[in-house]
């Protein structure tokens, strides 16, 4: 059975999408079968693995509203073991559309994933930078949540908010949800702020913080812009090596 990991933090620009793409491709590199699920209306995870979101006839939006079979919209990516459930801007109207129905709006994704015919080792969900219906659907469907924390001012305020949301979801909707780990992103050891935030996070969340820290590395945004996962674009770059290290830590959690 697949392990479902949501990549979530309501703060924008912390590396959620980069982490979703790069962790997915790194797990695929280690011969794990991975399904990347784009739950962000911006569709950046879809673009980051080479999918033209403007040309999509069906997306996760149609699946959530019951107008498409999730098995029919899965796309192949440049990596052998990595597939994608794509998203585009239509996803932004999901909340308004779901409000018109009488169903359970927080379990739309969970119901869709239950219908998957192909087996995966991991499903990685890229959440939008908000704590609305789409992120709640992701958290209600997941086994764990990975929280990227950018090494900058106000990082801890965002952490407090996502932790409160996780507690709410655990209490009301998904008691099996756990924290996969806190991931320090855009880390620069040369700055005092970077080392301060790193020490603060590790001090508060010792065993729940990944040993791997994701450095600032120009290859990561370049890879996303080209629609090629970092493990294919620059496999020996510091960004690629860091995400491969993160994937090893995630795989270690299997046992």
BELJORA-V84358 format. One record per residue. SS is DSSP state (H for helix, E for strand, - for the rest). PHI is phi in degrees with one decimal (none if undefined). OMEGA is omega in whole degrees, 0 to 359 (999 if undefined). Layout:
SS|PHI|OMEGA, SS|PHI|OMEGA
This chain:
-|none|184, -|-69.2|170, E|-90.7|183, E|-105.7|182, E|-120.5|174, E|-89.6|174, E|-101.2|191, -|-137.5|169, -|-173.5|185, -|-68.6|179, -|-79.8|179, -|-78.7|174, -|74.2|181, -|-100.0|178, -|98.9|180, H|-60.9|184, H|-67.1|177, H|-57.9|180, H|-68.9|179, H|-59.7|181, H|-67.6|188, H|-72.4|176, H|-67.8|179, H|-59.7|181, H|-69.2|179, H|-70.9|175, H|-63.4|177, H|-63.8|177, H|-59.2|179, -|-92.4|174, -|63.9|170, -|-92.3|178, -|-83.6|190, E|-125.5|171, E|-115.3|176, E|-91.7|183, E|-112.2|182, E|-89.0|178, E|-110.2|180, -|-108.0|180, -|-55.8|178, -|-68.2|176, -|68.6|185, H|-70.9|175, H|-65.6|178, H|-64.3|178, H|-63.2|184, H|-66.9|175, -|-113.9|169, -|90.5|181, -|-97.0|177, -|-82.7|186, H|-68.7|180, H|-71.8|182, H|-98.9|183, -|-72.1|174, -|-89.1|177, -|-135.2|181, -|-146.4|178, H|-59.7|176, H|-56.3|181, H|-66.3|179, H|-66.3|183, H|-62.1|181, -|-90.3|176, -|79.0|182, -|-101.8|180, -|-154.0|176, -|-82.9|182, H|-57.5|181, H|-66.6|183, H|-88.5|183, H|-107.6|181, E|-65.8|182, E|-111.2|172, E|-78.5|179, -|-125.0|179, -|-63.1|181, -|-101.4|185, -|-55.9|187, -|-99.5|184, E|-119.2|176, E|-124.3|190, E|-134.6|164, E|-102.3|190, -|-82.0|177, -|-139.3|170, -|-145.8|188, H|-61.2|179, H|-59.0|181, H|-61.1|182, H|-65.0|181, H|-92.8|184, H|-58.3|184, H|-60.2|180, H|-65.9|180, H|-68.9|181, H|-65.9|181, H|-65.6|181, -|-80.0|184, -|-92.8|181, -|-100.1|184, -|-78.6|179, -|-95.8|189, H|-65.1|182, H|-86.2|183, H|-115.0|181, H|-62.9|181, H|-70.9|180, H|-57.6|180, H|-64.2|180, H|-65.8|182, H|-65.8|179, -|-66.0|182, -|-95.6|180, -|-62.4|181, -|-94.2|181, -|-88.2|180, -|-95.0|178, -|-128.8|173, -|-86.5|180, E|-138.5|166, E|-120.6|181, E|-110.8|183, E|-107.0|175, E|-88.4|182, E|-87.7|175, -|-73.7|179, -|-80.5|177, -|-161.7|179, -|-115.6|180, -|-89.4|186, H|-58.4|184, H|-67.4|178, H|-65.7|179, H|-65.3|175, H|-60.6|179, H|-63.7|182, H|-68.2|178, H|-71.5|182, H|-97.4|193, -|-97.0|171, -|-85.2|182, E|-151.9|179, E|-129.0|175, E|-102.2|187, E|-112.7|174, E|-72.2|179, E|-124.7|179, E|-75.8|182, -|-79.5|181, -|-151.4|178, -|-58.9|178, -|69.7|180, H|-60.7|185, H|-71.7|176, H|-65.2|179, H|-65.3|178, H|-61.7|180, H|-61.1|181, H|-68.4|181, H|-67.9|178, H|-64.6|178, H|-63.3|178, H|-66.1|178, H|-59.5|179, H|-61.0|178, H|-62.1|180, H|-64.3|179, H|-59.1|184, H|-75.1|189, H|-99.7|192, -|-129.6|190, -|-148.5|185, -|-69.1|181, -|-83.6|183, -|-64.8|177, E|-125.4|176, E|-95.0|177, E|-67.6|177, E|159.6|172, E|-94.0|182, E|-116.9|178, E|-78.2|184, E|-117.5|179, E|53.0|185, E|-80.1|177, -|-133.0|184, -|-66.5|181, -|-80.2|181, -|-102.3|179, H|-64.3|182, H|-62.2|180, H|-58.4|181, H|-70.8|179, H|-66.5|180, H|-65.5|178, H|-59.5|180, H|-65.0|181, H|-65.1|181, H|-64.1|181, H|-66.9|178, H|-69.4|183, H|-83.9|187, -|-127.6|189, H|-46.2|187, H|-76.1|181, H|-97.9|179, E|-105.0|179, E|-63.7|175, E|-66.0|179, E|-67.2|172, E|-119.9|182, E|-89.4|183, E|-79.9|167, -|-67.9|184, -|-151.5|185, H|-61.3|181, H|-64.9|182, H|-66.8|176, H|-66.7|177, H|-62.0|180, H|-62.6|179, H|-62.2|180, H|-63.3|180, H|-88.4|180, -|71.6|181, -|-129.0|178, -|-56.9|184, H|-57.3|181, H|-68.2|174, H|-99.7|185, H|-70.0|179, -|-137.7|188, -|-62.4|181, -|-104.1|179, -|-70.0|181, H|-63.6|178, H|-65.5|179, H|-63.0|181, H|-63.1|179, H|-66.1|181, H|-72.1|173, H|-64.9|177, H|-65.5|177, H|-61.3|180, H|-59.8|178, H|-63.0|178, H|-64.5|179, H|-63.5|178, H|-64.9|177, H|-61.2|179, -|-70.0|180, -|-59.0|184, -|-90.9|999
